[in-house]
């Protein structure tokens, strides 16, 4: 079987109005993909940047996949959360990006968004915190339902990914 190594890090995030940010991440693949080593999901530590600065996480990603086909190429899905002084967490943004399909190192910028909700939910979010969240995480990367949502732009998550491909030539795939 062909193999894909994804090695890199979630560097951090910029452009969020909230402070004390952390990121929950996961990787989604098709049925023909098997994870040989690494973890499919994780969470960074909380970083509290100065106003306007980047939240740095430098969280490692190290995954090794085997695949029988190209369908279902890996996608990273991200959830950025903020934590207040009482330890309460609220959603700052959802985002996803495809893992590059060419070998080498790649710098990725993943824009994020969050659901707006009704005017009451927006008012409650401003004064109490919280706010609407997605019921199903797969809505982040599936197109049909996502386009019906009313959303607000969040910040950008920055990633550095290195990709190694192995045995793709044996299966007739040119890289």
Steps between C-alpha positions, in 0.01 A plus 500: 500500500607857441604699807471863605694657788366831630751671728473856623347731754212730573704818538232729642220741416449867415200727450282379787330761717508263799805428713617183678460283192544127450433271205332160476599322179424178322560334166232347281569247224301278268430130548804390295740662750649328804689680778820305568646726769422827669182635655196609301412797722650720767494830685754775548579688818342839577702805394417855603666738254530874536228694318546459125777241532503141385393219733787249481434130549776316307297181540653200317314290243653166400282259303575198283229370266469211258250523216354296217384806305499876481133543585451649845835685512565620860342824622589682821206640692564763765302652785644808670369570850556781746513464877398776741641574846243266658611205284188509281557421134320644201535431129710749304496325162478187285720433200635227276766459235608218272838346564713590193537221245855584388804392701710763675443770758193720493385807693121492536268777618160370603225765531237437767135591553238457769120472486320825582165376625200720570529858629419370851783247480737773380395727788542218752845419357608863549389520865498144636727310263435175322320524169380258235708196406464234233322180603702287258871568451495362144305812395836681517628326186181382326376762260123463475389591851778749567388741227159547665652632823524868596858546613752758615866492396751402766876515485753289315684189621855459365647156435834367373462157341758269348375221276679179400347264244614140465420225244257719303691418179427127550128579479522722191481835677752761389595766754 
